[in-house]
């Protein structure tokens, strides 16, 4: 069989990996609580699929095929490595489940939410809960997660491994907790959903197969959380935030595929239905006696999209909202966005002064939006050499070709003699507001 003939089977495996990775890991780990073992077995099952499907064709139910193969591999691994009574019990339970999938036509339950809340269990170190959810549910690698959380890949990998061992040793149940316990774990779950959304948002053209549909998946999870906890203001705020942002998706690229900064986007291209839904969610969230991170971020997005009606952006209100967000989170990303808002209200020099300090060894040195913001602000103050150096850093760190071209164009423009039109150019917040 030629390599071209293999492509349909390979694409089928890739599609089920994107669609069902977390779903299958959650099912495999439900009884054993061995998340790492479930991931290894599923990886082996995908390898088997890539060998089998090009020869025999993709099965009618790819999820059931992968689940059956992965369960057999987990049983083989347990037999090789453990002979304890606990292992025997795991084998008995898994053998029963394997029989149930023999027809390869079962209705496969979606246990992702249960696994998400298990990863947010109080026994898991707080700082690793959201990254653990991202890896187990969405299959992110340690390098991607480390980048999102400004932690080195090696350190992140070690922390993730310890957390998975903790789930197995502490016998943390993989189930959706009671609502009283759910609220205590909600923060990590929402943080992971938001991080997943921003990864999908970073690939609006759908060029990266591993990220395709990830933003929509995050919104689906957000809706599920709101359905479970309809009076939880932060869940409402996060869903509103994602919908505000998603409403601008079609406006972020020109017809030629070029990046369009927020200030230059045509509000007529924004999705009015999503914006209206987000507004309703934010108003509903404000009715409760709580105001935290996601409501603040959603309010910032609301202020940006208000331009569709007013024709201008209320930067004073946005700066105040970022003041609150920085006070709550202490996030360097929020601080970068605040500096951009400060530049709009008090000038580029004030914006530069408001940027976070780049200390020795800081992960900010590898964070593209930091350098993009610094470059733009240096350009506006006339510090051309500093602007060019910062643009060079931002361009080197950017992986999206369209955004890279945009930055290269801005770098060229920064070296041209200042004109009245250019002196009035506003700093673009779009590239940093969701990272």
Order of alpha helices (4+ residues) and beta strands (2+ residues): alpha-alpha-alpha-alpha-alpha-alpha-alpha-alpha-alpha-alpha-alpha-alpha-alpha-alpha-alpha-alpha-alpha-alpha-alpha-alpha-alpha
